[in-house]
Amino acid sequence: MENGKYLVVSNMMVGHLGSLALSSAAVATSLTSVTGFSLLLGMASGLETLCGQAFGAQQYHKLGTQTYGAIFTLLIVCLPISLIWAWMAKILTFIGQDPLISHEAGRYAVWMIPGLFAFAVVQPLIKFLQAQSLILPMLFASAATLCIHVPLCYVLVYFSVLGNVGAALSISISYWLDVIMLGLYIRYSASCEMTRSPLSTEAFRGIKEFLRLALPSAVMVCLEWWSFEFLILLSGLLPNPQLETSVLSIWYEVNYNTRVSNELGAGNPEKARSAVRVVMSIAVAEAAVVSGTLLASHSILGYAYSNEEEVVSYVSKMVPLVCISVITDSLQGVLSGVARGCGWQHLGAYVNLGSFYLIGIPIAVTLGFFLNMGGRGLWIGIICGSVSQSTLLILITSFTNWQHMANQARERVFNEKPLIS
């Protein structure tokens, strides 16, 4: 239900318009993610702690008021972000990107602005449902929207005057369809009868509480997300920027734990520990399946995004590196979810800062530019950052005092004590 599925489909279709169309869409996607989507997703992740623990403690009315407050806050944040997107072409030119790519990327970003506001609404709705383990409604809504998005994107890209920016418009429309579907489900479903609540001043009083977790959550998510997006922008400075940017964006696209927060809120530390073990096992199994699939299809995978043999060949050579990324990303995704479920986003932010900005990016720049390894060098650097991140998060999780975390969760829900210790 995040933005990945729409971006993959859209960039697949844009890629067949040529490398300029694909690279400009990739750069626009990268910068809109850095300045907008990552920030909103990170802030909304604060609800994983608040809603998850409130639901576990059976304080059901708090889920609705916290979600209202989060939506209002994120919509306000969208206003300055949309201005940045409107000036994206000039920003990209100023930082040294190719003028043709900058112009097309700027047009692409403008058509993504409506989707930004939809994203600000849909992410809190997702966290609201995740806290209650209502996964099937999100799955059905996501599948239904994707079925609409594919033909819509195809028509707008190939049969309208919009061309590549038609993909951006289709993404915006699809986000609003997500909002409508999930909003209708929450409004009328009996499953949400206890947790939905009318809009009241209590929602606005809870904004300060939300921000105390949303801001460190945003830092935690953004530090990691930005490191990958920075890699895409760096690729635009390499020789043959259209090829490098296109291929790295493809692999970036090909590349949360509510249960933990529920059990902590309910005062069940042992069940929280067990939930971590189970989801880690699932993550490892999924990573193995995905990696095996990528290896088996390495020679043909590039054709899904481009008809150019140079792009297809480069994609094939990157497969082994991406398989390593799949494994590390699976582990860190679970462990980062544990961090948000426990409410220690500040620790996760320190881990991401050290892993990617002190280790990953310096190695990427050294290999990519000074040792002339190009895009492969950039990706190896990010892998080093991901391995460091996963290792540190494993150590933190292994030494967690789950009884203490359960006590803190109960205090947070019932006594309104400080959210960050």
C-alpha positions as MATLAB code, in Angstrom:
seq = 'MENGKYLVVSNMMVGHLGSLALSSAAVATSLTSVTGFSLLLGMASGLETLCGQAFGAQQYHKLGTQTYGAIFTLLIVCLPISLIWAWMAKILTFIGQDPLISHEAGRYAVWMIPGLFAFAVVQPLIKFLQAQSLILPMLFASAATLCIHVPLCYVLVYFSVLGNVGAALSISISYWLDVIMLGLYIRYSASCEMTRSPLSTEAFRGIKEFLRLALPSAVMVCLEWWSFEFLILLSGLLPNPQLETSVLSIWYEVNYNTRVSNELGAGNPEKARSAVRVVMSIAVAEAAVVSGTLLASHSILGYAYSNEEEVVSYVSKMVPLVCISVITDSLQGVLSGVARGCGWQHLGAYVNLGSFYLIGIPIAVTLGFFLNMGGRGLWIGIICGSVSQSTLLILITSFTNWQHMANQARERVFNEKPLIS';
ca = [
       0.000    0.000    0.000;
       2.994    2.287   -0.087;
       4.101    3.921   -3.293;
       6.268    1.106   -4.695;
       3.755   -0.789   -6.780;
       2.611    2.256   -8.739;
       6.158    3.442   -9.383;
       7.259    0.053  -10.695;
       4.363   -0.200  -13.151;
       4.667    3.428  -14.248;
       8.416    3.279  -14.820;
       8.049    0.031  -16.759;
       5.753    1.802  -19.204;
       7.763    5.027  -19.316;
      10.948    3.036  -19.960;
       9.663    1.916  -23.351;
       9.475    5.566  -24.445;
      13.283    5.705  -24.323;
      16.144    6.183  -21.888;
      15.517    9.926  -21.513;
      11.923    9.334  -20.439;
      12.965    6.603  -17.996;
      15.899    8.504  -16.516;
      13.894   11.715  -16.069;
      11.061    9.785  -14.405;
      13.639    8.066  -12.187;
      15.202   11.363  -11.114;
      11.778   12.923  -10.476;
      10.733    9.886   -8.471;
      13.966   10.088   -6.514;
      13.619   13.749   -5.605;
       9.895   13.540   -4.820;
      10.697   10.626   -2.543;
      13.490   12.534   -0.808;
      11.507   15.718   -0.270;
       7.997   14.329    0.171;
       7.015   10.692    0.284;
       9.782    9.585    2.647;
       8.986   12.399    5.079;
       5.257   11.663    5.109;
       5.791    7.920    5.432;
       8.271    8.447    8.243;
       5.979   10.770   10.177;
       2.998    8.457    9.704;
       5.110    5.631   11.152;
       4.764    7.289   14.534;
       1.245    5.850   14.530;
       2.701    2.345   14.540;
       3.723    2.990   18.130;
       0.709    5.050   19.223;
      -2.093    3.114   17.520;
      -0.471   -0.292   17.957;
       0.065    0.088   21.683;
      -3.316    1.765   22.243;
      -5.073   -1.119   20.497;
      -3.141   -3.676   22.541;
      -4.163   -1.837   25.714;
      -7.812   -1.794   24.523;
      -7.934    2.008   24.410;
      -9.803    1.797   21.134;
     -11.091    5.377   20.963;
      -7.526    6.660   20.802;
      -6.905    5.078   17.390;
      -9.430    7.324   15.662;
      -8.368   10.566   17.320;
      -4.665    9.852   16.757;
      -5.319    9.114   13.081;
      -7.261   12.355   12.583;
      -4.455   14.330   14.162;
      -1.865   12.628   11.969;
      -3.826   13.319    8.764;
      -4.218   17.005    9.621;
      -0.519   17.337   10.437;
       0.650   15.609    7.252;
      -1.629   17.716    5.046;
      -0.071   20.867    6.496;
       3.405   19.464    5.789;
       2.387   18.918    2.137;
       2.013   22.650    1.463;
       5.726   23.615    1.464;
       6.672   20.320   -0.174;
       4.402   21.014   -3.148;
       6.189   24.325   -3.715;
       9.535   22.504   -3.883;
       8.130   20.104   -6.464;
       6.842   22.976   -8.581;
      10.428   24.308   -8.787;
      12.071   20.932   -9.293;
      13.350   21.591  -12.834;
      15.304   24.626  -11.665;
      16.574   22.785   -8.565;
      17.905   19.876  -10.622;
      19.628   22.182  -13.095;
      21.196   24.103  -10.214;
      22.713   20.939   -8.682;
      24.295   19.927  -11.986;
      21.866   17.412  -13.484;
      21.566   17.044  -17.252;
      19.344   19.913  -18.590;
      17.119   17.614  -20.659;
      16.589   15.245  -17.736;
      15.948   18.202  -15.407;
      13.255   19.673  -17.640;
      11.374   16.383  -18.055;
      11.764   15.495  -14.380;
      10.318   18.892  -13.415;
       7.202   18.283  -15.515;
       6.851   14.814  -14.008;
       7.044   16.141  -10.442;
       4.333   18.764  -11.000;
       1.859   16.052  -11.988;
       2.745   14.144   -8.820;
       1.594   16.980   -6.515;
      -2.042   15.786   -6.264;
      -0.727   12.363   -5.257;
       1.310   13.938   -2.458;
      -1.829   15.090   -0.637;
      -3.487   11.701   -1.166;
      -0.394   10.001    0.254;
      -0.683   12.209    3.371;
      -4.168   10.822    3.961;
      -3.701    7.201    2.994;
      -0.634    6.513    5.136;
      -2.387    7.247    8.474;
      -5.346    5.161    7.285;
      -2.953    2.287    6.607;
      -1.383    2.572   10.070;
      -4.886    2.710   11.599;
      -5.797   -0.595    9.941;
      -2.409   -2.222   10.533;
      -2.680   -1.559   14.267;
      -5.831   -3.706   14.264;
      -4.301   -6.395   12.014;
      -6.928   -5.625    9.352;
      -4.691   -6.664    6.475;
      -7.218   -8.141    4.022;
      -9.061   -4.846    3.388;
      -5.750   -3.210    2.496;
      -4.845   -6.144    0.259;
      -8.163   -6.031   -1.607;
      -8.070   -2.241   -1.964;
      -4.480   -2.383   -3.179;
      -5.257   -5.113   -5.711;
      -8.348   -3.286   -6.990;
      -6.476    0.003   -7.383;
      -3.564   -1.707   -9.123;
      -5.964   -3.308  -11.600;
      -7.211    0.191  -12.437;
      -3.748    1.753  -12.386;
      -2.220   -0.524  -15.030;
      -4.655    0.217  -17.901;
      -4.994    3.846  -16.793;
      -1.239    4.356  -16.910;
      -1.012    2.588  -20.269;
      -3.647    4.833  -21.823;
      -2.222    8.061  -20.392;
       1.358    7.227  -21.423;
       0.780    5.824  -24.927;
      -2.555    7.247  -26.086;
      -2.631   10.789  -24.712;
      -0.655   13.956  -25.294;
       0.827   13.654  -21.794;
       3.402   10.995  -22.698;
       5.729   10.199  -19.807;
       4.010   12.616  -17.391;
       0.853   10.568  -17.899;
       2.502    8.030  -15.617;
       2.765   10.670  -12.878;
      -0.900   11.595  -13.258;
      -1.905    7.924  -13.074;
       0.036    7.583   -9.802;
      -1.788   10.585   -8.318;
      -5.172    9.209   -9.359;
      -4.357    5.793   -7.913;
      -3.377    7.263   -4.546;
      -6.741    9.010   -4.326;
      -8.500    5.756   -5.215;
      -6.657    4.170   -2.271;
      -7.929    6.952   -0.015;
     -11.508    6.509   -1.171;
     -11.522    2.720   -0.813;
      -9.899    2.610    2.609;
     -11.957    5.567    3.833;
     -15.206    3.855    2.842;
     -14.134    0.628    4.522;
     -13.233    2.374    7.783;
     -16.454    4.396    7.717;
     -18.866    1.523    7.107;
     -17.143   -1.699    8.234;
     -18.221   -3.345   11.473;
     -14.563   -4.289   12.048;
     -13.757   -0.629   12.787;
     -16.854    0.077   14.880;
     -14.948    0.350   18.161;
     -11.943    2.242   16.821;
     -13.422    4.859   14.510;
     -14.481    8.018   16.257;
     -15.990   11.352   15.213;
     -13.712   14.271   14.493;
     -13.326   16.338   17.660;
     -10.975   18.763   19.365;
      -9.321   15.772   21.060;
      -7.656   14.963   17.722;
      -5.988   18.362   17.650;
      -4.922   18.116   21.293;
      -3.147   14.885   20.398;
      -1.012   16.471   17.657;
       1.786   17.336   20.094;
       1.851   13.723   21.288;
       1.936   12.507   17.697;
       4.798   14.826   16.751;
       6.955   13.594   19.640;
       7.073   10.202   17.924;
       6.480   11.271   14.318;
       9.579   13.457   14.081;
      12.114   10.821   15.212;
      10.222    8.283   13.082;
      10.646   10.573   10.082;
      14.351   10.964   10.785;
      14.752    7.198   11.062;
      12.938    6.458    7.802;
      14.326    9.409    5.848;
      17.971    8.752    6.701;
      17.718    5.319    5.126;
      15.465    6.286    2.225;
      17.532    9.346    1.344;
      20.708    7.300    1.102;
      19.174    5.216   -1.704;
      17.764    8.268   -3.443;
      21.129   10.007   -3.133;
      22.580    7.058   -5.038;
      20.150    7.711   -7.914;
      21.081   11.397   -8.009;
      24.800   10.558   -7.929;
      24.321    8.257  -10.902;
      23.235   11.320  -12.912;
      26.761   12.699  -12.484;
      28.467    9.590  -13.910;
      29.487    9.230  -17.564;
      26.445    8.195  -19.631;
      23.982    9.454  -16.982;
      20.850    8.272  -18.821;
      22.046    4.647  -18.726;
      23.319    4.739  -15.130;
      20.233    6.479  -13.767;
      17.849    4.203  -15.658;
      19.457    0.978  -14.464;
      19.879    2.021  -10.819;
      16.285    3.236  -10.672;
      15.109   -0.139  -11.990;
      16.974   -2.003   -9.274;
      15.938    0.416   -6.577;
      12.301   -0.348   -7.393;
      12.831   -4.130   -7.632;
      14.234   -3.782   -4.138;
       6.908   -3.027   10.240;
       5.899   -4.666   13.117;
       2.360   -4.031   14.386;
       2.180   -7.325   16.258;
       5.046   -6.247   18.491;
       3.389   -2.956   19.462;
       0.065   -4.736   20.134;
       1.670   -7.216   22.522;
       3.671   -4.534   24.304;
       0.546   -2.428   24.765;
      -1.224   -5.486   26.161;
       1.666   -6.091   28.577;
       2.833   -9.364   26.973;
       6.630   -9.138   26.620;
       7.163  -12.827   25.813;
       4.620  -12.738   23.019;
       6.337   -9.665   21.610;
       9.656  -11.534   21.636;
       8.031  -14.495   19.854;
       6.499  -12.202   17.236;
       9.968  -10.881   16.391;
      11.317  -14.408   15.912;
       8.431  -15.479   13.688;
       8.545  -12.445   11.415;
      12.338  -12.713   11.101;
      11.948  -16.290    9.879;
       9.334  -15.221    7.348;
      11.592  -12.402    6.117;
      14.492  -14.784    5.530;
      12.255  -17.192    3.605;
      10.831  -14.405    1.447;
      14.300  -13.051    0.700;
      15.442  -16.489   -0.434;
      12.489  -16.838   -2.819;
      12.906  -13.352   -4.299;
      16.666  -13.721   -4.712;
      16.252  -17.066   -6.440;
      13.653  -15.610   -8.795;
      15.917  -12.681   -9.702;
      18.836  -14.974  -10.430;
      16.706  -17.248  -12.583;
      15.335  -14.356  -14.663;
      18.427  -12.150  -14.785;
      18.832  -12.344  -18.557;
      15.293  -11.195  -19.415;
      14.291   -8.969  -16.495;
      15.542   -5.769  -18.103;
      13.087   -6.129  -20.990;
      10.233   -5.354  -18.577;
      11.605   -1.808  -18.321;
      13.351   -1.116  -21.614;
      13.876   -2.396  -25.141;
      17.438   -1.064  -25.270;
      20.026   -3.854  -25.222;
      22.511   -1.721  -23.309;
      20.052   -1.272  -20.426;
      19.028   -4.946  -20.437;
      22.654   -6.103  -20.346;
      23.550   -3.750  -17.491;
      20.511   -4.881  -15.485;
      21.609   -8.503  -15.877;
      25.100   -7.758  -14.541;
      23.661   -6.083  -11.441;
      21.551   -9.081  -10.359;
      24.028  -10.657   -7.857;
      24.445   -7.343   -6.039;
      20.717   -6.782   -5.883;
      20.167  -10.276   -4.425;
      22.384   -9.299   -1.508;
      20.343   -6.103   -1.097;
      17.121   -8.109   -1.031;
      18.386  -10.144    1.923;
      19.640   -7.179    3.946;
      16.526   -5.116    3.156;
      14.255   -7.951    4.329;
      16.050   -8.135    7.670;
      16.232   -4.390    8.262;
      12.582   -3.948    7.255;
      11.498   -6.292   10.031;
      13.916   -4.868   12.582;
      12.981   -1.266   11.767;
       9.352   -2.250   12.305;
      10.293   -3.652   15.702;
      11.946   -0.338   16.538;
       8.814    1.610   15.659;
       6.604   -0.863   17.494;
       8.692   -0.452   20.630;
       8.882    3.322   20.339;
      12.677    3.618   20.096;
      12.768    5.403   16.763;
      15.544    7.639   18.076;
      17.883    4.628   18.308;
      16.917    3.606   14.791;
      17.767    7.098   13.561;
      21.268    6.877   15.071;
      21.766    3.455   13.482;
      20.710    4.699   10.040;
      22.844    7.819   10.314;
      25.970    5.815   11.117;
      25.314    2.956    8.707;
      24.531    4.932    5.579;
      26.211    8.312    6.015;
      29.395    7.251    7.786;
      29.838    3.903    6.018;
      27.570    3.347    2.988;
      27.701    6.624    1.079;
      31.456    7.252    1.551;
      32.193    3.758    0.219;
      29.738    4.294   -2.665;
      31.364    7.572   -3.696;
      34.863    6.072   -3.439;
      34.028    3.022   -5.549;
      31.722    4.767   -8.019;
      33.820    7.838   -8.797;
      37.403    7.451   -7.604;
      37.798    3.770   -8.535;
      35.669    4.181  -11.693;
      33.268    1.337  -10.881;
      30.236    3.424  -11.898;
      26.787    2.261  -10.856;
      28.094   -1.062   -9.510;
      30.355    0.813   -7.116;
      27.485    2.985   -5.918;
      25.358   -0.073   -5.241;
      28.156   -1.910   -3.392;
      28.482    1.081   -1.073;
      24.791    1.018   -0.234;
      25.013   -2.737    0.409;
      27.792   -2.052    2.935;
      25.492    0.452    4.650;
      22.594   -2.020    4.691;
      24.747   -4.781    6.178;
      25.942   -2.416    8.916;
      22.378   -1.312    9.613;
      21.030   -4.864    9.857;
      23.895   -5.943   12.129;
      23.362   -3.054   14.546;
      19.585   -3.543   14.637;
      20.031   -7.266   15.313;
      22.312   -6.468   18.241;
      19.886   -3.907   19.680;
      16.926   -6.280   19.328;
      18.871   -9.176   20.856;
      19.662   -7.184   23.993;
      16.195   -5.647   24.377;
      14.566   -6.010   27.792;
      11.053   -6.894   26.658;
       9.516   -6.614   30.113;
      10.846   -3.070   30.393;
       9.491   -2.233   26.913;
       6.059   -3.599   27.897;
       6.062   -1.460   31.043;
       6.955    1.629   29.017;
       4.152    0.903   26.555;
       1.575    0.652   29.348;
       2.828    3.913   30.855;
       2.605    5.626   27.464;
      -0.994    4.548   26.887;
      -2.425    5.054   30.359;
      -0.272    7.610   32.162;
       0.745    9.921   29.308;
       4.389    9.807   30.380;
       7.118   11.103   28.009;
       7.185    9.184   24.740;
      10.959    9.232   24.332;
      13.162    8.089   27.142;
];
